[in-house]
Amino acid sequence: MSELMLVLRELIGREAVVDGVHCQVIEILESGPRVVVCETVGSHIQSNQFGDPQRRVPRTHTLPLKSQIEKDLHPVIRTLAGEDLTHRLRSLL
């Protein structure tokens, strides 16, 4: 496993409020790599295979490690990582 993936795994379980939304890192995907973030407050209705409303589930978002606008880490990931981990991640990119 690469050093970048080991550092990214330290994000799992971290929580932050981003633009008024409480979120938590729940998974790191090696392809990309990408960070999966779950909203911890609120939920939306998930449809079944027929399009019928089935159940309430927390909303998840899969974020790329790098921002598509800036040449830096994704701003949500920077917020979740904090200053120290952000610095370590930048040094590995």
N, CA, C and O atoms as a MOPAC input file, in Angstrom:
PM7 MOZYME 1SCF
protein

 N      0.84700 1    -1.17000 1     0.00000 1
 C      0.00000 1     0.00000 1     0.00000 1
 C      0.89900 1     1.24100 1     0.00000 1
 O      1.90000 1     1.29400 1     0.71500 1
 N      0.53200 1     2.22800 1    -0.80300 1
 C      1.35000 1     3.42800 1    -0.92100 1
 C      1.25800 1     4.29200 1     0.33200 1
 O      0.31700 1     4.19000 1     1.12000 1
 N      2.26100 1     5.14100 1     0.48700 1
 C      2.28400 1     6.04200 1     1.64400 1
 C      1.10100 1     7.00400 1     1.60200 1
 O      0.54300 1     7.34900 1     2.64300 1
 N      0.71700 1     7.43700 1     0.40000 1
 C     -0.43500 1     8.33200 1     0.25700 1
 C     -1.69700 1     7.67200 1     0.79600 1
 O     -2.46900 1     8.31000 1     1.51200 1
 N     -1.91700 1     6.40700 1     0.46400 1
 C     -3.11300 1     5.70900 1     0.94500 1
 C     -3.08500 1     5.54300 1     2.46600 1
 O     -4.12500 1     5.63900 1     3.11800 1
 N     -1.92000 1     5.29900 1     3.02400 1
 C     -1.81300 1     5.17600 1     4.48200 1
 C     -2.17900 1     6.48700 1     5.17200 1
 O     -2.85600 1     6.48400 1     6.20000 1
 N     -1.73400 1     7.59700 1     4.61000 1
 C     -2.06500 1     8.90000 1     5.19100 1
 C     -3.54200 1     9.20300 1     4.98900 1
 O     -4.19000 1     9.74000 1     5.88700 1
 N     -4.08500 1     8.86600 1     3.81800 1
 C     -5.50900 1     9.11300 1     3.55800 1
 C     -6.39600 1     8.33000 1     4.51600 1
 O     -7.46100 1     8.81000 1     4.90600 1
 N     -5.97600 1     7.14600 1     4.89500 1
 C     -6.79100 1     6.33100 1     5.81100 1
 C     -6.94200 1     6.98300 1     7.18300 1
 O     -7.86000 1     6.65300 1     7.93400 1
 N     -6.05000 1     7.89900 1     7.50300 1
 C     -6.17900 1     8.63500 1     8.76400 1
 C     -7.40600 1     9.55000 1     8.75300 1
 O     -7.85600 1     9.99900 1     9.80700 1
 N     -7.94100 1     9.82400 1     7.57100 1
 C     -9.14100 1    10.65900 1     7.45600 1
 C    -10.40500 1     9.93300 1     7.90800 1
 O    -11.37200 1    10.57500 1     8.32000 1
 N    -10.40900 1     8.61000 1     7.83700 1
 C    -11.62300 1     7.85100 1     8.14300 1
 C    -12.08500 1     8.14900 1     9.57000 1
 O    -11.32300 1     8.03800 1    10.53000 1
 N    -13.35200 1     8.52700 1     9.67400 1
 C    -13.93900 1     8.84800 1    10.96500 1
 C    -13.89700 1    10.32200 1    11.31800 1
 O    -14.57600 1    10.75200 1    12.25000 1
 N    -13.11400 1    11.10000 1    10.59200 1
 C    -13.03800 1    12.53700 1    10.89400 1
 C    -14.33800 1    13.22200 1    10.51100 1
 O    -14.96300 1    12.89000 1     9.50400 1
 N    -14.72700 1    14.17800 1    11.33000 1
 C    -15.96300 1    14.92000 1    11.09700 1
 C    -15.66600 1    16.40600 1    11.00800 1
 O    -14.70700 1    16.89800 1    11.60200 1
 N    -16.50600 1    17.12000 1    10.25200 1
 C    -16.38800 1    18.57100 1    10.13700 1
 C    -17.71400 1    19.13100 1     9.65200 1
 O    -18.56800 1    18.40400 1     9.14300 1
 N    -17.86800 1    20.43100 1     9.82000 1
 C    -19.02000 1    21.13400 1     9.26800 1
 C    -18.51400 1    21.91100 1     8.06300 1
 O    -17.67100 1    22.79900 1     8.19200 1
 N    -19.03400 1    21.57000 1     6.89300 1
 C    -18.62400 1    22.20700 1     5.64900 1
 C    -19.84200 1    22.88600 1     5.04600 1
 O    -20.81800 1    22.21900 1     4.70100 1
 N    -19.79400 1    24.20000 1     4.91800 1
 C    -20.91800 1    24.98700 1     4.39000 1
 C    -22.21800 1    24.66700 1     5.11900 1
 O    -23.27700 1    24.56700 1     4.49900 1
 N    -22.13400 1    24.50800 1     6.42100 1
 C    -23.32000 1    24.25300 1     7.23600 1
 C    -23.79800 1    22.81600 1     7.25000 1
 O    -24.83100 1    22.51700 1     7.84900 1
 N    -23.06900 1    21.92000 1     6.60500 1
 C    -23.45200 1    20.50300 1     6.53900 1
 C    -22.47400 1    19.68400 1     7.38000 1
 O    -21.26500 1    19.74200 1     7.15700 1
 N    -22.98800 1    18.92700 1     8.33900 1
 C    -22.15600 1    18.04100 1     9.15200 1
 C    -21.82200 1    16.81000 1     8.31900 1
 O    -22.72100 1    16.14300 1     7.80700 1
 N    -20.53800 1    16.50600 1     8.18300 1
 C    -20.15700 1    15.34700 1     7.37900 1
 C    -19.01500 1    14.58700 1     8.03900 1
 O    -18.30200 1    15.11000 1     8.89600 1
 N    -18.86300 1    13.32600 1     7.60700 1
 C    -17.86100 1    12.42300 1     8.16100 1
 C    -17.27900 1    11.58400 1     7.03600 1
 O    -18.00100 1    11.15700 1     6.13500 1
 N    -15.96600 1    11.34600 1     7.08700 1
 C    -15.31000 1    10.47500 1     6.11100 1
 C    -15.61200 1     9.03400 1     6.49000 1
 O    -15.34900 1     8.61400 1     7.61700 1
 N    -16.17200 1     8.26700 1     5.53300 1
 C    -16.52100 1     6.87900 1     5.83700 1
 C    -15.68400 1     5.86200 1     5.06700 1
 O    -15.63900 1     4.68900 1     5.43900 1
 N    -15.01600 1     6.30700 1     3.98700 1
 C    -14.24400 1     5.34100 1     3.20700 1
 C    -13.25600 1     6.07100 1     2.31300 1
 O    -13.47100 1     7.22300 1     1.93600 1
 N    -12.15900 1     5.37700 1     1.97600 1
 C    -11.17100 1     5.87100 1     1.02100 1
 C    -11.12500 1     4.86800 1    -0.12600 1
 O    -10.93100 1     3.67300 1     0.09700 1
 N    -11.30000 1     5.35100 1    -1.34600 1
 C    -11.23700 1     4.49200 1    -2.52600 1
 C     -9.87700 1     4.66800 1    -3.19100 1
 O     -9.44000 1     5.79300 1    -3.43100 1
 N     -9.21100 1     3.55800 1    -3.48800 1
 C     -7.87700 1     3.63300 1    -4.08700 1
 C     -7.91200 1     4.17200 1    -5.50300 1
 O     -6.95800 1     4.82100 1    -5.93300 1
 N     -8.98300 1     3.92100 1    -6.23900 1
 C     -9.06000 1     4.42100 1    -7.61300 1
 C     -9.25800 1     5.92600 1    -7.56900 1
 O    -10.27800 1     6.41800 1    -7.08600 1
 N     -8.30200 1     6.62700 1    -8.06200 1
 C     -8.39600 1     8.08800 1    -8.06300 1
 C     -7.24100 1     8.76100 1    -7.36000 1
 O     -6.49600 1     9.45700 1    -8.05000 1
 N     -7.01300 1     8.63700 1    -6.10100 1
 C     -7.89100 1     8.13700 1    -5.04100 1
 C     -9.05300 1     9.08700 1    -4.78500 1
 O     -9.01400 1    10.25700 1    -5.16500 1
 N    -10.07700 1     8.56700 1    -4.14100 1
 C    -11.27600 1     9.34000 1    -3.83200 1
 C    -11.64100 1     9.14300 1    -2.36300 1
 O    -11.30900 1     8.13000 1    -1.74600 1
 N    -12.33100 1    10.14300 1    -1.82600 1
 C    -12.75300 1    10.12900 1    -0.42700 1
 C    -14.27600 1    10.11300 1    -0.39400 1
 O    -14.92000 1    10.94800 1    -1.03000 1
 N    -14.85800 1     9.16300 1     0.34600 1
 C    -16.31600 1     9.06000 1     0.46300 1
 C    -16.73200 1     9.73100 1     1.76300 1
 O    -16.27300 1     9.36900 1     2.84700 1
 N    -17.61800 1    10.72400 1     1.62700 1
 C    -18.07900 1    11.52600 1     2.75900 1
 C    -19.57800 1    11.32100 1     2.91700 1
 O    -20.31400 1    11.30000 1     1.93100 1
 N    -20.02400 1    11.17000 1     4.14900 1
 C    -21.43600 1    10.95200 1     4.46200 1
 C    -21.94300 1    12.13400 1     5.27400 1
 O    -21.28400 1    12.57000 1     6.21800 1
 N    -23.11500 1    12.65600 1     4.91000 1
 C    -23.75100 1    13.69500 1     5.71200 1
 C    -24.30500 1    13.03700 1     6.96800 1
 O    -25.05200 1    12.06300 1     6.87700 1
 N    -23.94700 1    13.55900 1     8.14100 1
 C    -24.35400 1    12.91700 1     9.39100 1
 C    -25.69900 1    13.40700 1     9.90200 1
 O    -26.28900 1    12.77200 1    10.77500 1
 N    -26.19200 1    14.50800 1     9.38500 1
 C    -27.48100 1    15.05000 1     9.81200 1
 C    -28.41100 1    15.06200 1     8.60700 1
 O    -28.03300 1    15.50400 1     7.52200 1
 N    -29.62200 1    14.57600 1     8.80700 1
 C    -30.58300 1    14.54800 1     7.71000 1
 C    -30.42900 1    13.30600 1     6.85900 1
 O    -29.46300 1    12.55500 1     6.99100 1
 N    -31.38100 1    13.11000 1     6.00000 1
 C    -31.34600 1    11.96600 1     5.09700 1
 C    -32.24900 1    12.26200 1     3.91400 1
 O    -33.06200 1    13.18600 1     3.94200 1
 N    -32.08800 1    11.46500 1     2.88400 1
 C    -32.98700 1    11.60500 1     1.74500 1
 C    -33.62000 1    10.24500 1     1.46600 1
 O    -33.15200 1     9.21600 1     1.95400 1
 N    -34.67400 1    10.25600 1     0.68800 1
 C    -35.41100 1     9.02300 1     0.41400 1
 C    -34.75900 1     8.30200 1    -0.75700 1
 O    -34.58200 1     8.87200 1    -1.83400 1
 N    -34.40500 1     7.04300 1    -0.53100 1
 C    -33.79100 1     6.21900 1    -1.56300 1
 C    -34.87500 1     5.41600 1    -2.26600 1
 O    -35.74700 1     4.83000 1    -1.62500 1
 N    -34.80900 1     5.39800 1    -3.58000 1
 C    -35.78200 1     4.62900 1    -4.36200 1
 C    -35.28900 1     3.20600 1    -4.56700 1
 O    -34.08600 1     2.94600 1    -4.56200 1
 N    -36.24000 1     2.28300 1    -4.74800 1
 C    -35.85600 1     0.91200 1    -5.07400 1
 C    -35.65300 1     0.79900 1    -6.58100 1
 O    -35.68100 1     1.80600 1    -7.28900 1
 N    -35.45200 1    -0.40900 1    -7.06900 1
 C    -35.16100 1    -0.61400 1    -8.48900 1
 C    -36.31000 1    -0.22400 1    -9.41100 1
 O    -36.11400 1    -0.07300 1   -10.61700 1
 N    -37.50600 1    -0.06200 1    -8.85300 1
 C    -38.66500 1     0.31500 1    -9.65300 1
 C    -38.97000 1     1.80500 1    -9.56100 1
 O    -39.92800 1     2.28300 1   -10.16900 1
 N    -38.16000 1     2.54100 1    -8.80400 1
 C    -38.36500 1     3.97000 1    -8.65400 1
 C    -39.30400 1     4.35300 1    -7.53000 1
 O    -39.61600 1     5.53000 1    -7.34900 1
 N    -39.75900 1     3.36300 1    -6.77100 1
 C    -40.65300 1     3.64000 1    -5.64900 1
 C    -39.83100 1     4.04900 1    -4.42600 1
 O    -38.76700 1     3.48100 1    -4.18000 1
 N    -40.31800 1     5.03300 1    -3.65600 1
 C    -39.58700 1     5.42100 1    -2.45000 1
 C    -39.50500 1     4.24000 1    -1.48900 1
 O    -40.50900 1     3.58300 1    -1.21300 1
 N    -38.32100 1     3.97900 1    -0.99000 1
 C    -38.11100 1     2.76900 1    -0.20000 1
 C    -37.76200 1     3.06300 1     1.25400 1
 O    -38.42900 1     2.57800 1     2.16800 1
 N    -36.70500 1     3.86600 1     1.46900 1
 C    -36.23500 1     4.09600 1     2.83300 1
 C    -35.44200 1     5.39300 1     2.89200 1
 O    -35.04000 1     5.94400 1     1.86800 1
 N    -35.22800 1     5.86300 1     4.10700 1
 C    -34.40900 1     7.05600 1     4.31600 1
 C    -32.96500 1     6.62500 1     4.57900 1
 O    -32.70300 1     5.74500 1     5.40000 1
 N    -32.05200 1     7.25500 1     3.87700 1
 C    -30.62900 1     6.94700 1     4.03200 1
 C    -29.83800 1     8.25200 1     4.08300 1
 O    -30.26900 1     9.26200 1     3.52800 1
 N    -28.67900 1     8.23300 1     4.74800 1
 C    -27.83400 1     9.42900 1     4.72500 1
 C    -27.27400 1     9.64300 1     3.31700 1
 O    -27.00400 1     8.68300 1     2.59600 1
 N    -27.10800 1    10.87500 1     2.94500 1
 C    -26.57200 1    11.21600 1     1.62300 1
 C    -25.05500 1    11.06500 1     1.65700 1
 O    -24.40800 1    11.51600 1     2.60200 1
 N    -24.48600 1    10.43900 1     0.63700 1
 C    -23.03500 1    10.28700 1     0.54300 1
 C    -22.52600 1    10.99900 1    -0.70300 1
 O    -23.24500 1    11.16400 1    -1.68900 1
 N    -21.26900 1    11.41400 1    -0.63100 1
 C    -20.61600 1    12.09900 1    -1.74700 1
 C    -19.23400 1    11.48000 1    -1.92800 1
 O    -18.53200 1    11.22900 1    -0.94900 1
 N    -18.84700 1    11.23700 1    -3.16100 1
 C    -17.51200 1    10.74200 1    -3.46600 1
 C    -16.71600 1    11.89900 1    -4.05100 1
 O    -17.06200 1    12.43500 1    -5.10400 1
 N    -15.65200 1    12.27600 1    -3.36100 1
 C    -14.87800 1    13.45600 1    -3.73800 1
 C    -13.50900 1    13.06100 1    -4.27900 1
 O    -12.86500 1    12.16200 1    -3.74100 1
 N    -13.06000 1    13.73300 1    -5.34800 1
 C    -11.68600 1    13.50100 1    -5.80600 1
 C    -10.70900 1    14.11100 1    -4.80800 1
 O    -11.05100 1    15.05800 1    -4.10000 1
 N     -9.51400 1    13.57900 1    -4.75300 1
 C     -8.51200 1    14.09500 1    -3.82700 1
 C     -8.11300 1    15.52300 1    -4.19500 1
 O     -7.96300 1    16.37800 1    -3.32300 1
 N     -7.94300 1    15.76900 1    -5.48700 1
 C     -7.52800 1    17.09500 1    -5.95400 1
 C     -8.73300 1    17.88100 1    -6.45200 1
 O     -9.66600 1    17.32100 1    -7.02800 1
 N     -8.69400 1    19.17500 1    -6.22200 1
 C     -9.73700 1    20.07200 1    -6.70000 1
 C     -9.66800 1    20.16700 1    -8.21900 1
 O     -8.58200 1    20.12400 1    -8.79900 1
 N    -10.81200 1    20.29500 1    -8.85600 1
 C    -10.84200 1    20.46300 1   -10.30700 1
 C    -10.64500 1    21.91900 1   -10.69500 1
 O    -10.40000 1    22.22500 1   -11.86200 1
 N    -10.75200 1    22.82000 1    -9.72300 1
 C    -10.62300 1    24.25300 1    -9.98900 1
 C     -9.21500 1    24.74200 1    -9.66700 1
 O     -8.61500 1    25.48100 1   -10.44800 1
 N     -8.69200 1    24.33000 1    -8.51900 1
 C     -7.36500 1    24.75500 1    -8.07600 1
 C     -6.38900 1    23.59600 1    -8.22000 1
 O     -6.79700 1    22.44500 1    -8.37600 1
 N     -5.11000 1    23.90500 1    -8.16600 1
 C     -4.09800 1    22.84700 1    -8.14700 1
 C     -3.73800 1    22.57300 1    -6.69600 1
 O     -2.61700 1    22.82800 1    -6.25700 1
 N     -4.70700 1    22.05300 1    -5.96300 1
 C     -4.56000 1    21.80000 1    -4.53500 1
 C     -5.53100 1    20.69000 1    -4.15000 1
 O     -6.27200 1    20.18600 1    -4.99400 1
 N     -5.52500 1    20.31400 1    -2.88700 1
 C     -6.49800 1    19.34200 1    -2.38600 1
 C     -7.90700 1    19.90900 1    -2.50400 1
 O     -8.10100 1    21.12400 1    -2.48600 1
 N     -8.87400 1    19.03100 1    -2.62300 1
 C    -10.28100 1    19.44800 1    -2.65400 1
 C    -10.56500 1    20.22600 1    -1.36800 1
 O    -10.12200 1    19.80600 1    -0.29900 1
 N    -11.29300 1    21.35100 1    -1.43800 1
 C    -11.52400 1    22.16700 1    -0.23800 1
 C    -12.24400 1    21.43200 1     0.89300 1
 O    -11.97900 1    21.70800 1     2.06300 1
 N    -13.13700 1    20.51500 1     0.57600 1
 C    -13.82100 1    19.75500 1     1.62900 1
 C    -12.82500 1    18.82800 1     2.32600 1
 O    -12.87100 1    18.66600 1     3.54500 1
 N    -11.94000 1    18.23000 1     1.56100 1
 C    -10.93000 1    17.34500 1     2.14400 1
 C     -9.96900 1    18.14500 1     3.01700 1
 O     -9.54900 1    17.67000 1     4.07200 1
 N     -9.61900 1    19.35800 1     2.58500 1
 C     -8.75500 1    20.21500 1     3.41600 1
 C     -9.42100 1    20.51200 1     4.75500 1
 O     -8.76700 1    20.48400 1     5.79800 1
 N    -10.72200 1    20.79600 1     4.72800 1
 C    -11.45300 1    21.09000 1     5.96300 1
 C    -11.48100 1    19.87500 1     6.87900 1
 O    -11.25300 1    19.99500 1     8.08300 1
 N    -11.76100 1    18.70900 1     6.31300 1
 C    -11.82900 1    17.48200 1     7.10700 1
 C    -10.46000 1    17.07400 1     7.65100 1
 O    -10.36100 1    16.54600 1     8.75900 1
 N     -9.42000 1    17.31500 1     6.88100 1
 C     -8.08200 1    16.87000 1     7.26200 1
 C     -7.46300 1    17.72700 1     8.36000 1
 O     -6.69900 1    17.22200 1     9.18200 1
 N     -7.78000 1    18.99600 1     8.38100 1
 C     -7.11300 1    19.87500 1     9.33800 1
 C     -5.74900 1    20.28500 1     8.80700 1
 O     -5.28700 1    19.77200 1     7.78700 1
 N     -5.11800 1    21.20100 1     9.49700 1
 C     -3.87300 1    21.80100 1     9.00600 1
 C     -2.72400 1    20.80400 1     8.89000 1
 O     -2.03800 1    20.77600 1     7.86800 1
 N     -2.50300 1    19.99100 1     9.91300 1
 C     -1.36100 1    19.07400 1     9.92900 1
 C     -1.46900 1    18.00300 1     8.84500 1
 O     -0.52000 1    17.77700 1     8.09400 1
 N     -2.62000 1    17.35000 1     8.76600 1
 C     -2.79700 1    16.28700 1     7.77300 1
 C     -2.82600 1    16.85500 1     6.35500 1
 O     -2.35600 1    16.20500 1     5.42100 1
 N     -3.37100 1    18.05900 1     6.18500 1
 C     -3.36700 1    18.70900 1     4.87100 1
 C     -1.93500 1    18.93000 1     4.40600 1
 O     -1.61800 1    18.68300 1     3.24300 1
 N     -1.07800 1    19.38400 1     5.28800 1
 C      0.33100 1    19.60100 1     4.94900 1
 C      0.99100 1    18.28600 1     4.53200 1
 O      1.73600 1    18.25300 1     3.55300 1
 N      0.72600 1    17.21000 1     5.26100 1
 C      1.30200 1    15.90100 1     4.92300 1
 C      0.80200 1    15.40500 1     3.57500 1
 O      1.57300 1    14.85300 1     2.79000 1
 N     -0.49500 1    15.59800 1     3.29900 1
 C     -1.05500 1    15.15700 1     2.01900 1
 C     -0.46200 1    15.95200 1     0.86200 1
 O     -0.14500 1    15.38600 1    -0.18400 1
 N     -0.31200 1    17.26200 1     1.04300 1
 C      0.27300 1    18.10000 1    -0.01500 1
 C      1.69400 1    17.65300 1    -0.34200 1
 O      2.09600 1    17.68100 1    -1.50400 1
 N      2.45200 1    17.24400 1     0.66200 1
 C      3.83600 1    16.82100 1     0.42400 1
 C      3.90300 1    15.50900 1    -0.35800 1
 O      4.91900 1    15.21700 1    -0.98800 1
 N      2.83700 1    14.72200 1    -0.32200 1
 C      2.81800 1    13.43500 1    -1.03000 1
 C      2.27500 1    13.54300 1    -2.45000 1
 O      2.40600 1    12.60100 1    -3.23000 1
 N      1.67200 1    14.66900 1    -2.79500 1
 C      1.09700 1    14.82700 1    -4.14200 1
 C      2.14600 1    15.20000 1    -5.15200 1
 O      1.83500 1    15.37200 1    -6.33000 1

